[in-house]
Amino acid sequence: MLIDPFLTEISRHIWDSKYRFRDGSAVHDRTVDDSWRRIARSLASVEKSDWARWENHFYSVLRDFRFLPGGRIQAGAGTGRRVTLFNCFVMGTIEDSMDGIFDGLKEGALTMQQGGGVGYDFSTLRPRGATAKSVGTVASGPVSFMQIWDAMCGTLLSTGARRGAMMATLRCDHPDIEAFIDAKRDSQVLRRFNLSVLVTDAFMEAVHRDQDWALVFPAEDGIPAGSDTAKRQWSGRSEPVRCRVYRRLRARELWDKLMRATYEYAEPGVLFLDRINQQNNLWYREQISATNPCGEIPLPPYGACNLGSINLTAFVHDPFTDGARLDLDAIRKTAAVATRMMDNVIDASLFPLDKQAAQARGTRHIGLGLTGLADTLIMLGLHYADEAARELASQAMQAICHTAYRTSVGLAEEKGAFPFFEREKFLQGKFIQTLPGDIQDGIARFGLRNSHLTAIAPTGTISLLANNVSSGLEPVYEFNYVRRVLELDGSYTEHKLTDYALRLWRERHGDDALPAAFVDTHALAPAAHLAMQAALQPHVDNSISKTINVPRDYRFEDFKEIYERAYDMGLKGCTTFRPNPVTGEILRGETGQETGPHCCTVEREAD
């Protein structure tokens, strides 16, 4: 007899409202075990043989929340519905014309209607006030067109479609960058977007040297006589293009404006664009300028990725004892099965657009990561800010990464490498060259089934599903708190929650004093967040969704240093949250204290 895996009411509620398969009054998943069987059977069905064997393997890692596939997989696999199993999409390059803009809007609507979250780079749209000579009109700028996307997303929500999640990016040298930075100062504007600025190495150098910075745009309609020009690599272009310089300002002035915005209302975030492209496994064929809504998957136009996370808490033996340990061998076995399972998602999924299908099948891009890290550290007696905790976290992520790559080599031998694989160029990739020799040798011999394999997602909803384990690599926000949850009818309900590790401690030790490892985000300096992100980044070929929580009274000058240190530490991006009146709250401590949510809360991630 299967023991009920739900230890909390919120977990059962998440399953019942978001992932349980039902058609109207007809309930197909009587229990969560039925959901696991449905998912396992569906993803095993794409195998050429041994379906029953693979179904059992897939089921074994799903049981008891050991492996948590992305929400679209859990909700859609095996239902027969015309939905995508992919969480994450980056849409095509937006052509700077009315036709191009509204084609992009339509594609985004079709993608979100099927449950995908979308990312857009708006840098291709000419700045406000620029004239289009061909029709004699004056451009309104990218921020104004973003409002149309925002309205479209809201309209889709009103039809009962999956809630929308969108990311908008803009280059740091676009003439409208200041308007983009200020866009969400108004609490009613662009609420369905996450915003991130694409920051280049050249800009960071200009900031450090206190130099002027040129705001430019490609010279599509010619350049007036005497105008200043510059050559820049630009979104949607494979080679640097001649740009008109609209104006110059001090780089530090623009940087301070960006820092002040994210200090005061938590957006925009920062993406280090050149680093993302330099570290991209497909550096030889892709120019990336956008990410999925939560930032952990940088993708080219029409790129797509499915996600899954290994729940580390399920692999802790003898928690809260001197003999507590993390079973890395079991994690490796789970990662191997999960990699094959996620690869099968690509063949089992539908896609909103043919171009998305072609890109996904050409790269076979997946993102396997971890969740429950903070609770795992607590159960092992490790303080989140200590070097020993970072070392353990690094070992776990390395085990996942190297296993995923070795499994993908084996899948390439069995089923073939991803179609866009070019052996010699791929092996020159900066990330690939950091992998162990046996993996590089395997890639050289057999190729690789998947262009990318690892990512650390926010896992907001699926972590709640797994009995409220801590999300992703984040510290515990609060051990006891109230969370507002969005219901199917658009209303909110409030749930009182207890963190997984604290509940387990109370079951075993009652009201005994908590060990020092029980630390939440309020007790951690921003440096501890950065250090954990930096410890895991070397084992992540995509990126990491991470929010650095900052106290309300944190000095602005110290706040700026967080982003500068993130750049110096080799990270691909940085996002912070400081309590503020604009962003509001999703989490609330039992005492009523305001608690910073992740930049992409359960309401804003395409779970």
KEMIRO-588407 format. One record per residue (C-alpha): x, y, z; residue number from 1; residue in three letters. Coordinates in steps of 0.5 Angstrom, whole numbers, plus 500, padded with zeros to 3 digits. Example, Ala and Ser with C-alpha at 12.3 -4.5 7.8 and 13.67 -1.06 7.14 Angstrom:
KEMIRO-588407
{pt {525 491 516} 1 'Ala'},
{pt {527 498 514} 2 'Ser'},
END
This chain:
KEMIRO-588407
{pt {500 500 500} 1 'Met'},
{pt {503 507 498} 2 'Leu'},
{pt {504 511 504} 3 'Ile'},
{pt {501 518 503} 4 'Asp'},
{pt {507 523 501} 5 'Pro'},
{pt {503 529 502} 6 'Phe'},
{pt {506 532 509} 7 'Leu'},
{pt {503 539 508} 8 'Thr'},
{pt {496 541 506} 9 'Glu'},
{pt {499 546 501} 10 'Ile'},
{pt {503 541 498} 11 'Ser'},
{pt {496 537 496} 12 'Arg'},
{pt {493 543 494} 13 'His'},
{pt {498 545 489} 14 'Ile'},
{pt {498 538 486} 15 'Trp'},
{pt {490 538 486} 16 'Asp'},
{pt {490 545 483} 17 'Ser'},
{pt {496 545 478} 18 'Lys'},
{pt {498 538 476} 19 'Tyr'},
{pt {492 533 477} 20 'Arg'},
{pt {489 531 471} 21 'Phe'},
{pt {482 532 470} 22 'Arg'},
{pt {477 533 465} 23 'Asp'},
{pt {471 537 468} 24 'Gly'},
{pt {468 533 473} 25 'Ser'},
{pt {472 527 471} 26 'Ala'},
{pt {478 526 475} 27 'Val'},
{pt {484 521 472} 28 'His'},
{pt {489 522 477} 29 'Asp'},
{pt {486 519 483} 30 'Arg'},
{pt {492 520 487} 31 'Thr'},
{pt {499 523 486} 32 'Val'},
{pt {502 516 485} 33 'Asp'},
{pt {497 516 479} 34 'Asp'},
{pt {500 523 476} 35 'Ser'},
{pt {507 520 477} 36 'Trp'},
{pt {505 513 473} 37 'Arg'},
{pt {502 518 468} 38 'Arg'},
{pt {508 522 467} 39 'Ile'},
{pt {513 516 467} 40 'Ala'},
{pt {508 512 462} 41 'Arg'},
{pt {508 518 457} 42 'Ser'},
{pt {515 519 457} 43 'Leu'},
{pt {517 512 456} 44 'Ala'},
{pt {513 511 450} 45 'Ser'},
{pt {518 515 446} 46 'Val'},
{pt {523 509 447} 47 'Glu'},
{pt {524 505 441} 48 'Lys'},
{pt {524 499 446} 49 'Ser'},
{pt {523 497 453} 50 'Asp'},
{pt {518 501 455} 51 'Trp'},
{pt {515 498 461} 52 'Ala'},
{pt {523 498 464} 53 'Arg'},
{pt {524 505 462} 54 'Trp'},
{pt {517 507 465} 55 'Glu'},
{pt {519 503 472} 56 'Asn'},
{pt {525 507 472} 57 'His'},
{pt {522 514 471} 58 'Phe'},
{pt {517 512 476} 59 'Tyr'},
{pt {522 510 481} 60 'Ser'},
{pt {525 517 481} 61 'Val'},
{pt {519 521 481} 62 'Leu'},
{pt {516 517 487} 63 'Arg'},
{pt {516 521 494} 64 'Asp'},
{pt {519 527 490} 65 'Phe'},
{pt {526 525 489} 66 'Arg'},
{pt {526 528 482} 67 'Phe'},
{pt {521 534 480} 68 'Leu'},
{pt {520 535 473} 69 'Pro'},
{pt {518 542 471} 70 'Gly'},
{pt {511 544 472} 71 'Gly'},
{pt {509 544 465} 72 'Arg'},
{pt {511 536 464} 73 'Ile'},
{pt {507 535 471} 74 'Gln'},
{pt {501 538 468} 75 'Ala'},
{pt {501 536 461} 76 'Gly'},
{pt {505 529 460} 77 'Ala'},
{pt {500 523 458} 78 'Gly'},
{pt {494 528 458} 79 'Thr'},
{pt {493 528 451} 80 'Gly'},
{pt {492 535 451} 81 'Arg'},
{pt {495 540 446} 82 'Arg'},
{pt {500 543 450} 83 'Val'},
{pt {507 544 451} 84 'Thr'},
{pt {511 540 456} 85 'Leu'},
{pt {517 546 456} 86 'Phe'},
{pt {517 551 461} 87 'Asn'},
{pt {521 556 458} 88 'Cys'},
{pt {522 560 451} 89 'Phe'},
{pt {525 566 448} 90 'Val'},
{pt {521 569 442} 91 'Met'},
{pt {524 571 435} 92 'Gly'},
{pt {528 577 434} 93 'Thr'},
{pt {523 583 434} 94 'Ile'},
{pt {523 586 427} 95 'Glu'},
{pt {523 594 427} 96 'Asp'},
{pt {516 594 423} 97 'Ser'},
{pt {509 594 425} 98 'Met'},
{pt {508 588 422} 99 'Asp'},
{pt {514 585 425} 100 'Gly'},
{pt {512 587 432} 101 'Ile'},
{pt {505 585 432} 102 'Phe'},
{pt {507 578 429} 103 'Asp'},
{pt {512 578 435} 104 'Gly'},
{pt {506 579 439} 105 'Leu'},
{pt {502 574 436} 106 'Lys'},
{pt {507 569 437} 107 'Glu'},
{pt {508 570 444} 108 'Gly'},
{pt {500 570 445} 109 'Ala'},
{pt {500 563 442} 110 'Leu'},
{pt {506 560 446} 111 'Thr'},
{pt {503 563 453} 112 'Met'},
{pt {496 560 451} 113 'Gln'},
{pt {500 553 451} 114 'Gln'},
{pt {503 554 458} 115 'Gly'},
{pt {510 557 456} 116 'Gly'},
{pt {513 563 459} 117 'Gly'},
{pt {517 567 454} 118 'Val'},
{pt {523 572 454} 119 'Gly'},
{pt {524 578 449} 120 'Tyr'},
{pt {529 582 447} 121 'Asp'},
{pt {526 589 445} 122 'Phe'},
{pt {533 592 443} 123 'Ser'},
{pt {531 591 436} 124 'Thr'},
{pt {526 597 436} 125 'Leu'},
{pt {528 604 435} 126 'Arg'},
{pt {528 609 440} 127 'Pro'},
{pt {523 614 442} 128 'Arg'},
{pt {523 620 437} 129 'Gly'},
{pt {527 616 432} 130 'Ala'},
{pt {524 617 425} 131 'Thr'},
{pt {522 612 420} 132 'Ala'},
{pt {524 615 413} 133 'Lys'},
{pt {520 610 409} 134 'Ser'},
{pt {513 612 412} 135 'Val'},
{pt {515 618 415} 136 'Gly'},
{pt {513 616 422} 137 'Thr'},
{pt {516 617 429} 138 'Val'},
{pt {517 611 433} 139 'Ala'},
{pt {514 611 440} 140 'Ser'},
{pt {520 606 443} 141 'Gly'},
{pt {521 599 446} 142 'Pro'},
{pt {517 601 453} 143 'Val'},
{pt {511 603 449} 144 'Ser'},
{pt {510 597 445} 145 'Phe'},
{pt {512 593 452} 146 'Met'},
{pt {505 595 454} 147 'Gln'},
{pt {502 592 449} 148 'Ile'},
{pt {505 585 451} 149 'Trp'},
{pt {503 586 458} 150 'Asp'},
{pt {496 588 456} 151 'Ala'},
{pt {496 581 452} 152 'Met'},
{pt {498 577 457} 153 'Cys'},
{pt {493 580 462} 154 'Gly'},
{pt {488 578 457} 155 'Thr'},
{pt {490 571 456} 156 'Leu'},
{pt {489 570 464} 157 'Leu'},
{pt {482 573 464} 158 'Ser'},
{pt {480 567 459} 159 'Thr'},
{pt {483 562 464} 160 'Gly'},
{pt {489 560 460} 161 'Ala'},
{pt {495 559 464} 162 'Arg'},
{pt {498 565 468} 163 'Arg'},
{pt {503 569 464} 164 'Gly'},
{pt {510 570 465} 165 'Ala'},
{pt {515 574 461} 166 'Met'},
{pt {522 577 461} 167 'Met'},
{pt {524 583 457} 168 'Ala'},
{pt {531 585 456} 169 'Thr'},
{pt {534 591 453} 170 'Leu'},
{pt {542 593 451} 171 'Arg'},
{pt {545 598 456} 172 'Cys'},
{pt {547 602 450} 173 'Asp'},
{pt {540 603 447} 174 'His'},
{pt {538 610 447} 175 'Pro'},
{pt {532 608 451} 176 'Asp'},
{pt {535 604 456} 177 'Ile'},
{pt {534 610 462} 178 'Glu'},
{pt {526 609 460} 179 'Ala'},
{pt {527 602 461} 180 'Phe'},
{pt {530 602 467} 181 'Ile'},
{pt {525 607 470} 182 'Asp'},
{pt {519 603 467} 183 'Ala'},
{pt {517 599 473} 184 'Lys'},
{pt {517 605 478} 185 'Arg'},
{pt {510 606 477} 186 'Asp'},
{pt {507 600 481} 187 'Ser'},
{pt {501 599 476} 188 'Gln'},
{pt {506 599 470} 189 'Val'},
{pt {509 592 466} 190 'Leu'},
{pt {507 588 472} 191 'Arg'},
{pt {507 581 468} 192 'Arg'},
{pt {514 583 466} 193 'Phe'},
{pt {521 581 469} 194 'Asn'},
{pt {526 586 466} 195 'Leu'},
{pt {533 585 466} 196 'Ser'},
{pt {539 590 463} 197 'Val'},
{pt {544 587 458} 198 'Leu'},
{pt {550 589 461} 199 'Val'},
{pt {557 588 456} 200 'Thr'},
{pt {564 588 458} 201 'Asp'},
{pt {565 594 455} 202 'Ala'},
{pt {560 598 459} 203 'Phe'},
{pt {563 595 466} 204 'Met'},
{pt {570 597 464} 205 'Glu'},
{pt {567 604 462} 206 'Ala'},
{pt {564 604 469} 207 'Val'},
{pt {570 602 472} 208 'His'},
{pt {574 607 469} 209 'Arg'},
{pt {569 613 469} 210 'Asp'},
{pt {569 614 462} 211 'Gln'},
{pt {563 616 457} 212 'Asp'},
{pt {558 611 454} 213 'Trp'},
{pt {555 612 448} 214 'Ala'},
{pt {547 610 447} 215 'Leu'},
{pt {547 608 440} 216 'Val'},
{pt {542 604 435} 217 'Phe'},
{pt {543 601 428} 218 'Pro'},
{pt {543 606 422} 219 'Ala'},
{pt {538 603 418} 220 'Glu'},
{pt {535 609 414} 221 'Asp'},
{pt {542 612 414} 222 'Gly'},
{pt {546 617 418} 223 'Ile'},
{pt {545 625 418} 224 'Pro'},
{pt {551 628 415} 225 'Ala'},
{pt {556 630 421} 226 'Gly'},
{pt {553 625 426} 227 'Ser'},
{pt {557 621 431} 228 'Asp'},
{pt {558 613 429} 229 'Thr'},
{pt {560 607 432} 230 'Ala'},
{pt {560 600 431} 231 'Lys'},
{pt {557 595 435} 232 'Arg'},
{pt {555 588 436} 233 'Gln'},
{pt {547 588 436} 234 'Trp'},
{pt {541 584 438} 235 'Ser'},
{pt {539 580 432} 236 'Gly'},
{pt {546 581 428} 237 'Arg'},
{pt {551 576 427} 238 'Ser'},
{pt {556 581 425} 239 'Glu'},
{pt {558 588 428} 240 'Pro'},
{pt {554 594 425} 241 'Val'},
{pt {555 601 424} 242 'Arg'},
{pt {550 605 429} 243 'Cys'},
{pt {548 612 430} 244 'Arg'},
{pt {551 615 437} 245 'Val'},
{pt {544 619 439} 246 'Tyr'},
{pt {548 621 446} 247 'Arg'},
{pt {553 620 451} 248 'Arg'},
{pt {553 620 458} 249 'Leu'},
{pt {558 618 464} 250 'Arg'},
{pt {558 610 464} 251 'Ala'},
{pt {557 611 472} 252 'Arg'},
{pt {551 615 472} 253 'Glu'},
{pt {547 610 468} 254 'Leu'},
{pt {550 605 472} 255 'Trp'},
{pt {548 609 478} 256 'Asp'},
{pt {541 610 475} 257 'Lys'},
{pt {540 602 474} 258 'Leu'},
{pt {543 601 481} 259 'Met'},
{pt {538 606 484} 260 'Arg'},
{pt {532 603 481} 261 'Ala'},
{pt {533 596 483} 262 'Thr'},
{pt {535 598 490} 263 'Tyr'},
{pt {528 602 490} 264 'Glu'},
{pt {524 597 487} 265 'Tyr'},
{pt {527 590 485} 266 'Ala'},
{pt {528 591 478} 267 'Glu'},
{pt {531 591 473} 268 'Pro'},
{pt {536 585 474} 269 'Gly'},
{pt {542 585 470} 270 'Val'},
{pt {545 580 465} 271 'Leu'},
{pt {552 580 463} 272 'Phe'},
{pt {551 579 456} 273 'Leu'},
{pt {558 578 454} 274 'Asp'},
{pt {560 572 459} 275 'Arg'},
{pt {553 569 457} 276 'Ile'},
{pt {555 568 450} 277 'Asn'},
{pt {563 567 451} 278 'Gln'},
{pt {560 561 456} 279 'Gln'},
{pt {555 558 451} 280 'Asn'},
{pt {556 551 449} 281 'Asn'},
{pt {553 553 442} 282 'Leu'},
{pt {558 559 441} 283 'Trp'},
{pt {559 558 434} 284 'Tyr'},
{pt {552 558 432} 285 'Arg'},
{pt {548 563 437} 286 'Glu'},
{pt {548 570 439} 287 'Gln'},
{pt {544 570 445} 288 'Ile'},
{pt {540 576 448} 289 'Ser'},
{pt {535 574 452} 290 'Ala'},
{pt {533 569 457} 291 'Thr'},
{pt {527 565 460} 292 'Asn'},
{pt {522 569 465} 293 'Pro'},
{pt {527 567 471} 294 'Cys'},
{pt {533 568 468} 295 'Gly'},
{pt {536 561 468} 296 'Glu'},
{pt {536 559 461} 297 'Ile'},
{pt {539 564 456} 298 'Pro'},
{pt {537 562 449} 299 'Leu'},
{pt {537 564 442} 300 'Pro'},
{pt {531 566 438} 301 'Pro'},
{pt {526 561 438} 302 'Tyr'},
{pt {530 557 443} 303 'Gly'},
{pt {526 552 448} 304 'Ala'},
{pt {528 548 454} 305 'Cys'},
{pt {525 544 459} 306 'Asn'},
{pt {527 544 466} 307 'Leu'},
{pt {527 539 472} 308 'Gly'},
{pt {530 539 479} 309 'Ser'},
{pt {533 534 484} 310 'Ile'},
{pt {530 534 491} 311 'Asn'},
{pt {537 534 495} 312 'Leu'},
{pt {533 533 501} 313 'Thr'},
{pt {530 526 499} 314 'Ala'},
{pt {538 524 499} 315 'Phe'},
{pt {540 526 506} 316 'Val'},
{pt {541 520 511} 317 'His'},
{pt {541 520 519} 318 'Asp'},
{pt {539 528 519} 319 'Pro'},
{pt {540 532 525} 320 'Phe'},
{pt {545 527 527} 321 'Thr'},
{pt {553 527 527} 322 'Asp'},
{pt {553 521 522} 323 'Gly'},
{pt {548 525 517} 324 'Ala'},
{pt {550 525 510} 325 'Arg'},
{pt {548 526 503} 326 'Leu'},
{pt {548 520 498} 327 'Asp'},
{pt {552 523 492} 328 'Leu'},
{pt {551 516 489} 329 'Asp'},
{pt {544 516 489} 330 'Ala'},
{pt {544 523 487} 331 'Ile'},
{pt {548 520 481} 332 'Arg'},
{pt {543 515 479} 333 'Lys'},
{pt {537 519 479} 334 'Thr'},
{pt {541 524 475} 335 'Ala'},
{pt {542 519 470} 336 'Ala'},
{pt {535 517 469} 337 'Val'},
{pt {532 524 470} 338 'Ala'},
{pt {537 526 464} 339 'Thr'},
{pt {534 521 459} 340 'Arg'},
{pt {527 522 462} 341 'Met'},
{pt {528 530 460} 342 'Met'},
{pt {531 528 453} 343 'Asp'},
{pt {525 524 452} 344 'Asn'},
{pt {520 530 453} 345 'Val'},
{pt {523 533 447} 346 'Ile'},
{pt {520 528 443} 347 'Asp'},
{pt {514 527 447} 348 'Ala'},
{pt {512 535 447} 349 'Ser'},
{pt {508 539 442} 350 'Leu'},
{pt {510 546 441} 351 'Phe'},
{pt {506 552 440} 352 'Pro'},
{pt {510 554 433} 353 'Leu'},
{pt {514 550 428} 354 'Asp'},
{pt {520 555 429} 355 'Lys'},
{pt {520 553 436} 356 'Gln'},
{pt {520 545 435} 357 'Ala'},
{pt {526 546 430} 358 'Ala'},
{pt {530 549 435} 359 'Gln'},
{pt {528 545 440} 360 'Ala'},
{pt {530 538 436} 361 'Arg'},
{pt {536 541 433} 362 'Gly'},
{pt {539 543 440} 363 'Thr'},
{pt {535 538 445} 364 'Arg'},
{pt {537 543 450} 365 'His'},
{pt {535 541 457} 366 'Ile'},
{pt {536 544 464} 367 'Gly'},
{pt {537 539 470} 368 'Leu'},
{pt {538 542 477} 369 'Gly'},
{pt {537 542 484} 370 'Leu'},
{pt {532 544 489} 371 'Thr'},
{pt {532 544 497} 372 'Gly'},
{pt {539 546 498} 373 'Leu'},
{pt {538 550 504} 374 'Ala'},
{pt {534 545 508} 375 'Asp'},
{pt {539 539 506} 376 'Thr'},
{pt {545 544 509} 377 'Leu'},
{pt {541 545 515} 378 'Ile'},
{pt {539 537 516} 379 'Met'},
{pt {547 536 515} 380 'Leu'},
{pt {548 541 520} 381 'Gly'},
{pt {552 546 515} 382 'Leu'},
{pt {551 553 516} 383 'His'},
{pt {549 556 509} 384 'Tyr'},
{pt {554 562 510} 385 'Ala'},
{pt {560 557 511} 386 'Asp'},
{pt {565 554 506} 387 'Glu'},
{pt {563 547 508} 388 'Ala'},
{pt {556 548 506} 389 'Ala'},
{pt {559 551 499} 390 'Arg'},
{pt {563 545 498} 391 'Glu'},
{pt {558 540 499} 392 'Leu'},
{pt {553 544 495} 393 'Ala'},
{pt {559 544 489} 394 'Ser'},
{pt {560 537 490} 395 'Gln'},
{pt {552 536 489} 396 'Ala'},
{pt {552 540 483} 397 'Met'},
{pt {558 537 480} 398 'Gln'},
{pt {555 530 481} 399 'Ala'},
{pt {549 532 477} 400 'Ile'},
{pt {553 536 472} 401 'Cys'},
{pt {558 530 470} 402 'His'},
{pt {553 525 471} 403 'Thr'},
{pt {548 529 466} 404 'Ala'},
{pt {554 529 461} 405 'Tyr'},
{pt {556 522 461} 406 'Arg'},
{pt {549 520 460} 407 'Thr'},
{pt {548 525 454} 408 'Ser'},
{pt {554 522 451} 409 'Val'},
{pt {551 515 452} 410 'Gly'},
{pt {545 517 449} 411 'Leu'},
{pt {548 520 443} 412 'Ala'},
{pt {552 513 442} 413 'Glu'},
{pt {545 510 443} 414 'Glu'},
{pt {540 515 439} 415 'Lys'},
{pt {545 520 436} 416 'Gly'},
{pt {548 527 437} 417 'Ala'},
{pt {543 533 437} 418 'Phe'},
{pt {543 535 430} 419 'Pro'},
{pt {546 542 431} 420 'Phe'},
{pt {553 538 434} 421 'Phe'},
{pt {559 540 430} 422 'Glu'},
{pt {564 536 434} 423 'Arg'},
{pt {571 540 433} 424 'Glu'},
{pt {567 547 435} 425 'Lys'},
{pt {563 544 440} 426 'Phe'},
{pt {569 541 444} 427 'Leu'},
{pt {573 548 444} 428 'Gln'},
{pt {567 551 448} 429 'Gly'},
{pt {569 554 454} 430 'Lys'},
{pt {565 550 459} 431 'Phe'},
{pt {566 544 455} 432 'Ile'},
{pt {574 545 456} 433 'Gln'},
{pt {572 545 464} 434 'Thr'},
{pt {569 538 464} 435 'Leu'},
{pt {573 531 466} 436 'Pro'},
{pt {577 528 460} 437 'Gly'},
{pt {573 522 460} 438 'Asp'},
{pt {567 526 458} 439 'Ile'},
{pt {571 530 453} 440 'Gln'},
{pt {573 524 450} 441 'Asp'},
{pt {566 521 450} 442 'Gly'},
{pt {564 527 446} 443 'Ile'},
{pt {569 527 441} 444 'Ala'},
{pt {568 520 440} 445 'Arg'},
{pt {560 519 440} 446 'Phe'},
{pt {558 527 440} 447 'Gly'},
{pt {553 529 445} 448 'Leu'},
{pt {545 528 445} 449 'Arg'},
{pt {544 535 449} 450 'Asn'},
{pt {547 542 447} 451 'Ser'},
{pt {546 544 454} 452 'His'},
{pt {544 540 460} 453 'Leu'},
{pt {544 544 467} 454 'Thr'},
{pt {541 550 470} 455 'Ala'},
{pt {538 552 477} 456 'Ile'},
{pt {531 554 477} 457 'Ala'},
{pt {527 558 482} 458 'Pro'},
{pt {523 552 483} 459 'Thr'},
{pt {517 556 487} 460 'Gly'},
{pt {511 551 485} 461 'Thr'},
{pt {514 544 485} 462 'Ile'},
{pt {518 546 492} 463 'Ser'},
{pt {511 547 495} 464 'Leu'},
{pt {509 541 492} 465 'Leu'},
{pt {515 537 495} 466 'Ala'},
{pt {512 539 502} 467 'Asn'},
{pt {515 546 502} 468 'Asn'},
{pt {522 544 501} 469 'Val'},
{pt {527 550 500} 470 'Ser'},
{pt {527 553 493} 471 'Ser'},
{pt {533 552 488} 472 'Gly'},
{pt {539 554 491} 473 'Leu'},
{pt {536 559 496} 474 'Glu'},
{pt {536 560 503} 475 'Pro'},
{pt {530 559 507} 476 'Val'},
{pt {526 565 507} 477 'Tyr'},
{pt {522 564 513} 478 'Glu'},
{pt {521 558 517} 479 'Phe'},
{pt {514 560 519} 480 'Asn'},
{pt {510 564 514} 481 'Tyr'},
{pt {504 566 510} 482 'Val'},
{pt {504 565 503} 483 'Arg'},
{pt {499 568 498} 484 'Arg'},
{pt {497 563 493} 485 'Val'},
{pt {494 564 486} 486 'Leu'},
{pt {487 560 485} 487 'Glu'},
{pt {484 558 478} 488 'Leu'},
{pt {479 563 479} 489 'Asp'},
{pt {484 569 480} 490 'Gly'},
{pt {483 570 487} 491 'Ser'},
{pt {488 569 492} 492 'Tyr'},
{pt {488 564 498} 493 'Thr'},
{pt {493 564 504} 494 'Glu'},
{pt {496 558 507} 495 'His'},
{pt {500 558 513} 496 'Lys'},
{pt {507 554 512} 497 'Leu'},
{pt {513 551 516} 498 'Thr'},
{pt {519 550 512} 499 'Asp'},
{pt {521 542 511} 500 'Tyr'},
{pt {527 542 515} 501 'Ala'},
{pt {524 545 521} 502 'Leu'},
{pt {518 541 521} 503 'Arg'},
{pt {522 535 521} 504 'Leu'},
{pt {526 537 527} 505 'Trp'},
{pt {520 538 531} 506 'Arg'},
{pt {517 531 529} 507 'Glu'},
{pt {524 528 532} 508 'Arg'},
{pt {526 533 537} 509 'His'},
{pt {520 537 539} 510 'Gly'},
{pt {521 544 542} 511 'Asp'},
{pt {529 543 543} 512 'Asp'},
{pt {533 549 541} 513 'Ala'},
{pt {535 549 534} 514 'Leu'},
{pt {542 548 532} 515 'Pro'},
{pt {546 554 529} 516 'Ala'},
{pt {545 551 522} 517 'Ala'},
{pt {537 554 522} 518 'Phe'},
{pt {539 560 519} 519 'Val'},
{pt {534 564 514} 520 'Asp'},
{pt {535 569 509} 521 'Thr'},
{pt {535 575 514} 522 'His'},
{pt {541 573 518} 523 'Ala'},
{pt {545 572 512} 524 'Leu'},
{pt {549 577 509} 525 'Ala'},
{pt {549 579 501} 526 'Pro'},
{pt {556 576 500} 527 'Ala'},
{pt {553 569 503} 528 'Ala'},
{pt {548 569 497} 529 'His'},
{pt {554 571 492} 530 'Leu'},
{pt {559 566 494} 531 'Ala'},
{pt {554 560 494} 532 'Met'},
{pt {552 562 487} 533 'Gln'},
{pt {559 563 485} 534 'Ala'},
{pt {560 556 488} 535 'Ala'},
{pt {555 552 483} 536 'Leu'},
{pt {556 556 477} 537 'Gln'},
{pt {562 552 475} 538 'Pro'},
{pt {557 546 474} 539 'His'},
{pt {552 550 470} 540 'Val'},
{pt {552 550 463} 541 'Asp'},
{pt {546 554 463} 542 'Asn'},
{pt {545 559 468} 543 'Ser'},
{pt {542 560 475} 544 'Ile'},
{pt {536 563 478} 545 'Ser'},
{pt {538 567 484} 546 'Lys'},
{pt {535 573 488} 547 'Thr'},
{pt {540 576 493} 548 'Ile'},
{pt {535 578 499} 549 'Asn'},
{pt {538 585 502} 550 'Val'},
{pt {535 588 508} 551 'Pro'},
{pt {531 595 508} 552 'Arg'},
{pt {536 599 511} 553 'Asp'},
{pt {542 596 507} 554 'Tyr'},
{pt {547 602 505} 555 'Arg'},
{pt {546 604 497} 556 'Phe'},
{pt {554 604 496} 557 'Glu'},
{pt {554 597 499} 558 'Asp'},
{pt {548 595 495} 559 'Phe'},
{pt {552 597 489} 560 'Lys'},
{pt {558 593 491} 561 'Glu'},
{pt {554 587 490} 562 'Ile'},
{pt {553 587 483} 563 'Tyr'},
{pt {560 589 482} 564 'Glu'},
{pt {562 583 486} 565 'Arg'},
{pt {558 579 482} 566 'Ala'},
{pt {561 581 475} 567 'Tyr'},
{pt {568 580 478} 568 'Asp'},
{pt {566 573 481} 569 'Met'},
{pt {564 571 474} 570 'Gly'},
{pt {557 570 475} 571 'Leu'},
{pt {552 571 469} 572 'Lys'},
{pt {547 575 472} 573 'Gly'},
{pt {545 578 478} 574 'Cys'},
{pt {538 580 481} 575 'Thr'},
{pt {537 582 488} 576 'Thr'},
{pt {530 584 493} 577 'Phe'},
{pt {530 589 498} 578 'Arg'},
{pt {523 590 501} 579 'Pro'},
{pt {520 596 498} 580 'Asn'},
{pt {513 599 497} 581 'Pro'},
{pt {512 598 490} 582 'Val'},
{pt {514 590 489} 583 'Thr'},
{pt {509 588 494} 584 'Gly'},
{pt {509 581 498} 585 'Glu'},
{pt {508 574 497} 586 'Ile'},
{pt {511 572 503} 587 'Leu'},
{pt {509 574 510} 588 'Arg'},
{pt {512 572 516} 589 'Gly'},
{pt {508 570 522} 590 'Glu'},
{pt {509 576 526} 591 'Thr'},
{pt {507 580 520} 592 'Gly'},
{pt {514 582 518} 593 'Gln'},
{pt {515 584 510} 594 'Glu'},
{pt {519 578 507} 595 'Thr'},
{pt {522 579 500} 596 'Gly'},
{pt {520 574 495} 597 'Pro'},
{pt {524 571 489} 598 'His'},
{pt {524 576 483} 599 'Cys'},
{pt {520 570 480} 600 'Cys'},
{pt {515 568 485} 601 'Thr'},
{pt {510 562 484} 602 'Val'},
{pt {505 568 481} 603 'Glu'},
{pt {510 570 476} 604 'Arg'},
{pt {514 564 474} 605 'Glu'},
{pt {512 559 468} 606 'Ala'},
{pt {512 553 473} 607 'Asp'},
END
